[in-house]
């Protein structure tokens, strides 16, 4: 796990970018102004990673170390708010699913770097992947979609994708390959869940 610093940086920027787009578009859908959109974008992009770093005792928090993450988030939120044409409700999940995939693998990666158990690594992947979306929904005055019984598989996709990544790493698969496979496992499962309305069983 010592030779993937560049990959971690790439995944971080991809995750932050996808989540910022998701947050800005969700804010616009709820008729917020640009201040609201940038705020929701920042919270969506940084919420999961911030909680992860606090739980793992990683300080300073990841986005405080790299100011370009904040600059990128600010720019992306403005572009998304003003320049992306209105998209259908069905397409809003795409940037969110990408962010979920990237952040899930990042969370698991940092936990493995600290030699924590595989279970904890998978849970850190889920926390990192879903918490930004939870905060986004709260700011948009919604019950977080992850907690609603009619929501298609969400945290489950993160959990499975994180385990795919962890198992590949355990089998000594190259970290970059394991990361991309894990990321697109999360993304693919989320797309399939939305497409076929797959949900967890209800009582």
DRENPA-3360 file (N, C-alpha, C; in nm, 2 decimals, always signed):
BEGIN
1 = XXXXXXXX = +0.08/-0.12/+0.00/+0.00/+0.00/+0.00/+0.09/+0.13/+0.00 ~ +0.22/+0.12/-0.02/+0.30/+0.23/+0.00/+0.33/+0.30/-0.14 ~ +0.29/+0.24/-0.25/+0.32/+0.30/-0.38/+0.20/+0.36/-0.45 ~ +0.09/+0.39/-0.37/-0.03/+0.44/-0.44/-0.07/+0.58/-0.40 ~ +0.03/+0.66/-0.36/+0.00/+0.80/-0.32/-0.06/+0.87/-0.44 ~ +0.00/+0.86/-0.56/-0.05/+0.92/-0.68/-0.20/+0.88/-0.71 ~ -0.22/+0.75/-0.69/-0.36/+0.70/-0.72/-0.46/+0.75/-0.62 ~ -0.42/+0.76/-0.49/-0.50/+0.82/-0.39/-0.54/+0.96/-0.42;
9 = XXXXXXXX = -0.44/+1.04/-0.47/-0.47/+1.18/-0.50/-0.57/+1.19/-0.62 ~ -0.54/+1.10/-0.72/-0.63/+1.10/-0.84/-0.78/+1.07/-0.79 ~ -0.79/+0.96/-0.71/-0.92/+0.92/-0.67/-0.99/+1.03/-0.59 ~ -0.91/+1.10/-0.50/-0.96/+1.20/-0.42/-1.02/+1.31/-0.51 ~ -0.95/+1.36/-0.61/-1.00/+1.46/-0.70/-1.12/+1.42/-0.78 ~ -1.12/+1.29/-0.82/-1.24/+1.24/-0.89/-1.36/+1.23/-0.80 ~ -1.34/+1.19/-0.68/-1.45/+1.17/-0.59/-1.51/+1.31/-0.55 ~ -1.42/+1.40/-0.52/-1.46/+1.54/-0.48/-1.54/+1.60/-0.60;
17 = XXXXXXXX = -1.48/+1.59/-0.72/-1.55/+1.65/-0.84/-1.69/+1.59/-0.86 ~ -1.70/+1.46/-0.86/-1.83/+1.40/-0.88/-1.93/+1.44/-0.77 ~ -1.88/+1.44/-0.65/-1.97/+1.47/-0.54/-2.01/+1.62/-0.54 ~ -1.92/+1.71/-0.58/-1.96/+1.85/-0.60/-2.06/+1.87/-0.70 ~ -2.05/+1.80/-0.81/-2.15/+1.81/-0.92/-2.29/+1.77/-0.86 ~ -2.29/+1.65/-0.80/-2.41/+1.60/-0.74/-2.47/+1.70/-0.64 ~ -2.39/+1.76/-0.56/-2.45/+1.85/-0.46/-2.50/+1.98/-0.52 ~ -2.43/+2.03/-0.62/-2.48/+2.15/-0.69/-2.61/+2.13/-0.76;
25 = XXXXXXXX = -2.62/+2.02/-0.83/-2.74/+1.99/-0.91/-2.86/+1.96/-0.82 ~ -2.83/+1.90/-0.71/-2.94/+1.87/-0.61/-2.99/+2.01/-0.55 ~ -2.89/+2.10/-0.52/-2.93/+2.23/-0.47/-3.01/+2.31/-0.57 ~ -2.97/+2.30/-0.69/-3.05/+2.37/-0.80/-3.19/+2.32/-0.81 ~ -3.20/+2.19/-0.80/-3.33/+2.12/-0.81/-3.42/+2.17/-0.70 ~ -3.37/+2.21/-0.59/-3.45/+2.26/-0.48/-3.45/+2.41/-0.48 ~ -3.42/+2.47/-0.59/-3.43/+2.61/-0.61/-3.35/+2.70/-0.51 ~ -3.23/+2.65/-0.48/-3.14/+2.73/-0.40/-3.06/+2.83/-0.49;
33 = XXXXXXXX = -3.00/+2.93/-0.43/-2.92/+3.02/-0.51/-2.78/+2.97/-0.52 ~ -2.68/+3.05/-0.57/-2.55/+3.00/-0.59/-2.48/+2.98/-0.46 ~ -2.51/+3.06/-0.36/-2.45/+3.04/-0.22/-2.49/+2.90/-0.17 ~ -2.62/+2.87/-0.18/-2.67/+2.74/-0.13/-2.61/+2.63/-0.21 ~ -2.60/+2.65/-0.34/-2.54/+2.54/-0.43/-2.40/+2.51/-0.39 ~ -2.31/+2.62/-0.37/-2.17/+2.59/-0.34/-2.16/+2.53/-0.20 ~ -2.25/+2.57/-0.11/-2.25/+2.52/+0.03/-2.28/+2.37/+0.02 ~ -2.39/+2.33/-0.05/-2.42/+2.19/-0.06/-2.32/+2.11/-0.13;
41 = XXXXXXXX = -2.25/+2.17/-0.23/-2.15/+2.10/-0.30/-2.03/+2.07/-0.21 ~ -1.99/+2.17/-0.13/-1.88/+2.15/-0.04/-1.91/+2.04/+0.06 ~ -2.03/+2.05/+0.12/-2.07/+1.95/+0.22/-2.07/+1.81/+0.16 ~ -2.12/+1.80/+0.04/-2.13/+1.67/-0.03/-1.99/+1.62/-0.06 ~ -1.91/+1.70/-0.11/-1.77/+1.66/-0.15/-1.68/+1.63/-0.03 ~ -1.70/+1.70/+0.08/-1.60/+1.68/+0.19/-1.66/+1.61/+0.31 ~ -1.79/+1.59/+0.32/-1.85/+1.54/+0.44/-1.80/+1.40/+0.48 ~ -1.81/+1.31/+0.38/-1.77/+1.17/+0.41/-1.62/+1.16/+0.44;
49 = XXXXXXXX = -1.53/+1.22/+0.37/-1.39/+1.22/+0.40/-1.35/+1.28/+0.53 ~ -1.42/+1.39/+0.57/-1.40/+1.45/+0.69/-1.43/+1.36/+0.81 ~ -1.55/+1.30/+0.80/-1.58/+1.20/+0.91/-1.48/+1.09/+0.91 ~ -1.44/+1.04/+0.80/-1.34/+0.93/+0.79/-1.22/+0.97/+0.86 ~ -1.16/+1.09/+0.83/-1.04/+1.13/+0.89/-1.05/+1.15/+1.04 ~ -1.17/+1.20/+1.09/-1.19/+1.22/+1.23/-1.19/+1.08/+1.30 ~ -1.26/+0.99/+1.24/-1.27/+0.85/+1.30/-1.13/+0.78/+1.30 ~ -1.05/+0.80/+1.20/-0.92/+0.74/+1.19/-0.81/+0.82/+1.26;
57 = XXXXXXXX = -0.84/+0.94/+1.31/-0.74/+1.02/+1.37/-0.64/+1.08/+1.27 ~ -0.68/+1.10/+1.15/-0.60/+1.15/+1.04/-0.61/+1.31/+1.04 ~ -0.51/+1.37/+1.09/-0.52/+1.52/+1.10/-0.39/+1.58/+1.04 ~ -0.40/+1.70/+0.98/-0.52/+1.77/+0.95/-0.61/+1.70/+0.85 ~ -0.74/+1.74/+0.85/-0.83/+1.68/+0.76/-0.79/+1.70/+0.61 ~ -0.82/+1.60/+0.53/-0.76/+1.59/+0.39/-0.78/+1.72/+0.31 ~ -0.89/+1.79/+0.32/-0.91/+1.90/+0.23/-0.84/+2.03/+0.29 ~ -0.80/+2.02/+0.41/-0.72/+2.13/+0.47/-0.58/+2.13/+0.42;
65 = XXXXXXXX = -0.53/+2.01/+0.39/-0.39/+1.99/+0.35/-0.37/+2.04/+0.20 ~ -0.47/+2.02/+0.12/-0.46/+2.05/-0.02/-0.57/+2.16/-0.06 ~ -0.53/+2.29/-0.06/-0.62/+2.39/-0.10/-0.68/+2.38/-0.23 ~ -0.62/+2.31/-0.33/-0.67/+2.30/-0.46/-0.80/+2.22/-0.46 ~ -0.82/+2.13/-0.36/-0.95/+2.06/-0.35/-1.06/+2.16/-0.33 ~ -1.04/+2.26/-0.25/-1.15/+2.36/-0.23/-1.17/+2.44/-0.35 ~ -1.06/+2.48/-0.42/-1.07/+2.56/-0.54/-1.15/+2.48/-0.65 ~ -1.11/+2.35/-0.66/-1.18/+2.27/-0.76/-1.33/+2.26/-0.73;
73 = XXXXXXXX = -1.36/+2.23/-0.60/-1.50/+2.22/-0.56/-1.58/+2.35/-0.59 ~ -1.52/+2.46/-0.56/-1.58/+2.59/-0.58/-1.61/+2.61/-0.73 ~ -1.51/+2.58/-0.81/-1.52/+2.60/-0.96/-1.63/+2.51/-1.01 ~ -1.62/+2.38/-0.97/-1.71/+2.28/-1.03/-1.85/+2.31/-0.99 ~ -1.88/+2.36/-0.87/-2.01/+2.39/-0.82/-2.07/+2.50/-0.90 ~ -1.99/+2.60/-0.93/-2.04/+2.72/-1.01/-2.07/+2.67/-1.15 ~ -1.98/+2.59/-1.21/-2.01/+2.55/-1.35/-2.13/+2.46/-1.35 ~ -2.14/+2.37/-1.26/-2.26/+2.28/-1.26/-2.39/+2.36/-1.24;
81 = XXXXXXXX = -2.38/+2.46/-1.15/-2.51/+2.53/-1.12/-2.55/+2.62/-1.24 ~ -2.46/+2.68/-1.31/-2.50/+2.77/-1.42/-2.49/+2.71/-1.56 ~ -2.40/+2.62/-1.58/-2.38/+2.58/-1.72/-2.43/+2.44/-1.76 ~ -2.45/+2.35/-1.67/-2.51/+2.22/-1.70/-2.65/+2.24/-1.73 ~ -2.70/+2.19/-1.85/-2.84/+2.20/-1.88/-2.92/+2.12/-1.78 ~ -3.05/+2.16/-1.77/-3.13/+2.08/-1.67/-3.13/+1.93/-1.72 ~ -3.12/+1.85/-1.62/-3.11/+1.70/-1.64/-3.23/+1.64/-1.57 ~ -3.27/+1.52/-1.62/-3.38/+1.46/-1.56/-3.34/+1.40/-1.43;
89 = XXXXXXXX = -3.44/+1.38/-1.35/-3.42/+1.32/-1.21/-3.35/+1.19/-1.22 ~ -3.37/+1.11/-1.33/-3.31/+0.98/-1.34/-3.16/+0.99/-1.36 ~ -3.11/+1.10/-1.41/-2.97/+1.11/-1.44/-2.89/+1.18/-1.33 ~ -2.96/+1.23/-1.23/-2.89/+1.30/-1.12/-2.81/+1.20/-1.04 ~ -2.85/+1.07/-1.04/-2.78/+0.97/-0.96/-2.64/+0.94/-1.02 ~ -2.61/+0.97/-1.14/-2.48/+0.93/-1.20/-2.36/+0.99/-1.13 ~ -2.35/+1.13/-1.12/-2.24/+1.18/-1.04/-2.24/+1.13/-0.90 ~ -2.35/+1.11/-0.84/-2.36/+1.06/-0.70/-2.30/+0.92/-0.70;
97 = XXXXXXXX = -2.34/+0.84/-0.79/-2.29/+0.70/-0.79/-2.14/+0.70/-0.81 ~ -2.09/+0.79/-0.90/-1.94/+0.79/-0.92/-1.87/+0.84/-0.79 ~ -1.92/+0.94/-0.73/-1.87/+0.98/-0.60/-1.87/+0.87/-0.50 ~ -1.98/+0.80/-0.49/-1.99/+0.69/-0.40/-1.88/+0.59/-0.42 ~ -1.86/+0.55/-0.55/-1.76/+0.46/-0.58/-1.62/+0.50/-0.54 ~ -1.58/+0.62/-0.58/-1.45/+0.67/-0.56/-1.42/+0.69/-0.41 ~ -1.52/+0.74/-0.33/-1.50/+0.76/-0.19/-1.50/+0.63/-0.11 ~ -1.58/+0.54/-0.16/-1.58/+0.41/-0.09/-1.44/+0.34/-0.09;
105 = XXXXXXXX = -1.37/+0.35/-0.21/-1.24/+0.29/-0.22/-1.14/+0.37/-0.14 ~ -1.15/+0.50/-0.14/-1.06/+0.58/-0.06/-1.07/+0.55/+0.09 ~ -1.19/+0.54/+0.14/-1.21/+0.51/+0.28/-1.14/+0.38/+0.32 ~ -1.16/+0.27/+0.23/-1.10/+0.14/+0.26/-0.95/+0.15/+0.25 ~ -0.90/+0.23/+0.15/-0.76/+0.24/+0.13/-0.69/+0.30/+0.25 ~ -0.74/+0.41/+0.31/-0.68/+0.47/+0.42/-0.68/+0.38/+0.55 ~ -0.79/+0.30/+0.56/-0.80/+0.21/+0.68/-0.70/+0.10/+0.66 ~ -0.68/+0.05/+0.54/-0.58/-0.06/+0.52/-0.44/+0.00/+0.54;
113 = XXXXXXXX = -0.41/+0.12/+0.50/-0.28/+0.18/+0.53/-0.25/+0.19/+0.67 ~ -0.35/+0.20/+0.76/-0.33/+0.20/+0.90/-0.33/+0.06/+0.97 ~ -0.33/-0.04/+0.88/-0.33/-0.18/+0.93/-0.45/-0.21/+1.02 ~ -0.57/-0.15/+0.99/-0.69/-0.19/+1.06/-0.75/-0.32/+1.01 ~ -0.84/-0.37/+1.08/-0.90/-0.50/+1.03/-0.98/-0.48/+0.90 ~ -1.00/-0.59/+0.83/-1.06/-0.58/+0.70/-1.21/-0.53/+0.71 ~ -1.27/-0.58/+0.82/-1.41/-0.53/+0.85/-1.42/-0.38/+0.87 ~ -1.32/-0.33/+0.95/-1.32/-0.18/+0.97/-1.29/-0.11/+0.84;
121 = XXXXXXXX = -1.20/-0.17/+0.76/-1.17/-0.10/+0.63/-1.29/-0.09/+0.54 ~ -1.37/-0.20/+0.54/-1.50/-0.20/+0.46/-1.60/-0.09/+0.51 ~ -1.60/-0.08/+0.65/-1.70/+0.01/+0.71/-1.65/+0.16/+0.68 ~ -1.52/+0.18/+0.69/-1.47/+0.31/+0.65/-1.50/+0.35/+0.51 ~ -1.50/+0.25/+0.42/-1.54/+0.27/+0.28/-1.68/+0.32/+0.28 ~ -1.77/+0.25/+0.35/-1.91/+0.29/+0.35/-1.93/+0.43/+0.41 ~ -1.87/+0.45/+0.52/-1.88/+0.59/+0.59/-1.84/+0.70/+0.49 ~ -1.72/+0.68/+0.43/-1.67/+0.78/+0.34/-1.76/+0.80/+0.22;
129 = XXXXXXXX = -1.81/+0.69/+0.17/-1.90/+0.70/+0.05/-2.03/+0.76/+0.07 ~ -2.10/+0.73/+0.19/-2.24/+0.77/+0.20/-2.26/+0.90/+0.28 ~ -2.16/+0.94/+0.37/-2.20/+1.05/+0.46/-2.21/+1.18/+0.39 ~ -2.14/+1.21/+0.29/-2.16/+1.34/+0.22/-2.30/+1.35/+0.16 ~ -2.35/+1.24/+0.10/-2.48/+1.23/+0.05/-2.59/+1.25/+0.16 ~ -2.56/+1.20/+0.28/-2.66/+1.22/+0.39/-2.67/+1.37/+0.42 ~ -2.55/+1.43/+0.44/-2.55/+1.57/+0.47/-2.61/+1.66/+0.36 ~ -2.59/+1.62/+0.23/-2.65/+1.69/+0.12/-2.81/+1.68/+0.13;
137 = XXXXXXXX = -2.86/+1.57/+0.16/-3.00/+1.55/+0.17/-3.06/+1.63/+0.29 ~ -2.99/+1.63/+0.40/-3.03/+1.71/+0.51/-3.04/+1.85/+0.48 ~ -2.94/+1.91/+0.42/-2.94/+2.05/+0.38/-3.05/+2.08/+0.28 ~ -3.08/+1.99/+0.20/-3.19/+2.01/+0.10/-3.33/+1.97/+0.16 ~ -3.33/+1.96/+0.30/-3.46/+1.94/+0.37/-3.53/+1.81/+0.32 ~ -3.45/+1.70/+0.31/-3.50/+1.57/+0.27/-3.46/+1.47/+0.37 ~ -3.55/+1.37/+0.39/-3.50/+1.25/+0.46/-3.39/+1.19/+0.38 ~ -3.27/+1.17/+0.43/-3.16/+1.11/+0.35/-3.21/+0.98/+0.28;
145 = XXXXXXXX = -3.18/+0.98/+0.15/-3.23/+0.87/+0.07/-3.18/+0.74/+0.12 ~ -3.06/+0.73/+0.18/-3.01/+0.61/+0.22/-3.09/+0.54/+0.33 ~ -3.17/+0.63/+0.40/-3.25/+0.58/+0.51/-3.39/+0.54/+0.48 ~ -3.43/+0.57/+0.35/-3.57/+0.54/+0.31/-3.58/+0.40/+0.25 ~ -3.69/+0.33/+0.29/-3.71/+0.19/+0.25/-3.73/+0.18/+0.10 ~ -3.77/+0.28/+0.03/-3.80/+0.27/-0.11/-3.68/+0.31/-0.20 ~ -3.57/+0.34/-0.13/-3.44/+0.38/-0.20/-3.37/+0.25/-0.26 ~ -3.33/+0.26/-0.38/-3.26/+0.15/-0.44/-3.12/+0.13/-0.37;
153 = XXXXXXXX = -3.07/+0.02/-0.38/-2.94/-0.02/-0.30/-2.84/+0.09/-0.32 ~ -2.79/+0.14/-0.20/-2.69/+0.25/-0.20/-2.57/+0.21/-0.11 ~ -2.59/+0.21/+0.02/-2.48/+0.17/+0.11/-2.44/+0.02/+0.08 ~ -2.53/-0.06/+0.04/-2.50/-0.20/+0.01/-2.40/-0.20/-0.11 ~ -2.42/-0.12/-0.21/-2.32/-0.11/-0.32/-2.19/-0.07/-0.27 ~ -2.18/+0.03/-0.18/-2.05/+0.07/-0.13/-1.99/-0.04/-0.05 ~ -2.06/-0.11/+0.03/-2.01/-0.22/+0.11/-1.95/-0.33/+0.02 ~ -2.03/-0.37/-0.08/-1.98/-0.48/-0.17/-1.86/-0.44/-0.25;
161 = XXXXXXXX = -1.86/-0.32/-0.30/-1.74/-0.27/-0.38/-1.62/-0.25/-0.29 ~ -1.64/-0.21/-0.17/-1.52/-0.20/-0.08/-1.46/-0.34/-0.05 ~ -1.55/-0.44/-0.03/-1.50/-0.57/-0.01/-1.43/-0.63/-0.13 ~ -1.48/-0.60/-0.25/-1.41/-0.64/-0.37/-1.27/-0.59/-0.38 ~ -1.26/-0.46/-0.35/-1.13/-0.39/-0.34/-1.04/-0.46/-0.24 ~ -1.09/-0.48/-0.12/-1.01/-0.53/-0.01/-0.96/-0.67/-0.04 ~ -1.05/-0.76/-0.10/-1.01/-0.89/-0.13/-0.91/-0.90/-0.24 ~ -0.92/-0.81/-0.34/-0.82/-0.80/-0.44/-0.68/-0.76/-0.39;
169 = XXXXXXXX = -0.68/-0.66/-0.30/-0.56/-0.62/-0.23/-0.50/-0.74/-0.15 ~ -0.59/-0.81/-0.08/-0.54/-0.93/+0.00/-0.48/-1.03/-0.09 ~ -0.53/-1.04/-0.22/-0.47/-1.14/-0.31/-0.35/-1.08/-0.39 ~ -0.30/-0.96/-0.34/-0.18/-0.90/-0.40/-0.20/-0.85/-0.55 ~ -0.33/-0.82/-0.58/-0.35/-0.76/-0.71/-0.30/-0.62/-0.70 ~ -0.25/-0.57/-0.81/-0.19/-0.43/-0.82/-0.30/-0.33/-0.77 ~ -0.25/-0.24/-0.68/-0.35/-0.15/-0.62/-0.43/-0.07/-0.71 ~ -0.37/-0.02/-0.82/-0.45/+0.06/-0.92/-0.56/-0.02/-0.98;
177 = XXXXXXXX = -0.53/-0.15/-1.02/-0.63/-0.23/-1.08/-0.74/-0.26/-0.97 ~ -0.70/-0.29/-0.85/-0.80/-0.32/-0.75/-0.89/-0.20/-0.72 ~ -0.83/-0.08/-0.73/-0.91/+0.04/-0.70/-1.01/+0.07/-0.81 ~ -0.97/+0.05/-0.93/-1.07/+0.07/-1.04/-1.17/-0.03/-1.05 ~ -1.14/-0.16/-1.02/-1.24/-0.26/-1.02/-1.34/-0.24/-0.90 ~ -1.29/-0.20/-0.79/-1.37/-0.17/-0.67/-1.47/-0.06/-0.70 ~ -1.41/+0.05/-0.76/-1.49/+0.17/-0.79/-1.60/+0.14/-0.88 ~ -1.57/+0.07/-0.99/-1.67/+0.05/-1.09/-1.77/-0.07/-1.05;
185 = XXXXXXXX = -1.73/-0.15/-0.95/-1.82/-0.24/-0.89/-1.93/-0.16/-0.82 ~ -1.89/-0.06/-0.74/-1.98/+0.02/-0.67/-2.07/+0.09/-0.77 ~ -2.01/+0.16/-0.87/-2.09/+0.23/-0.97/-2.18/+0.14/-1.04 ~ -2.13/+0.03/-1.09/-2.22/-0.06/-1.17/-2.33/-0.12/-1.09 ~ -2.31/-0.15/-0.96/-2.42/-0.20/-0.88/-2.52/-0.10/-0.85 ~ -2.48/+0.03/-0.83/-2.57/+0.14/-0.81/-2.66/+0.16/-0.94 ~ -2.60/+0.16/-1.05/-2.67/+0.18/-1.18/-2.77/+0.07/-1.20 ~ -2.73/-0.05/-1.17/-2.82/-0.17/-1.19/-2.94/-0.16/-1.08;
193 = XXXXXXXX = -2.90/-0.11/-0.96/-3.01/-0.10/-0.86/-3.11/+0.00/-0.90 ~ -3.07/+0.12/-0.95/-3.16/+0.22/-1.00/-3.24/+0.17/-1.12 ~ -3.17/+0.11/-1.21/-3.23/+0.06/-1.34/-3.35/-0.04/-1.31 ~ -3.32/-0.13/-1.22/-3.41/-0.24/-1.19/-3.48/-0.23/-1.06 ~ -3.47/-0.11/-0.99/-3.53/-0.08/-0.87/-3.51/-0.19/-0.76 ~ -3.38/-0.22/-0.74/-3.35/-0.32/-0.64/-3.34/-0.25/-0.50 ~ -3.41/-0.31/-0.41/-3.41/-0.26/-0.27/-3.38/-0.37/-0.17 ~ -3.35/-0.33/-0.05/-3.34/-0.43/+0.05/-3.48/-0.48/+0.10;
201 = XXX = -3.49/-0.60/+0.15/-3.62/-0.65/+0.19/-3.68/-0.57/+0.30 ~ -3.81/-0.55/+0.30/-3.87/-0.48/+0.41/-3.96/-0.57/+0.49 ~ -3.99/-0.54/+0.62/-4.07/-0.63/+0.70/-4.21/-0.64/+0.65;
% end
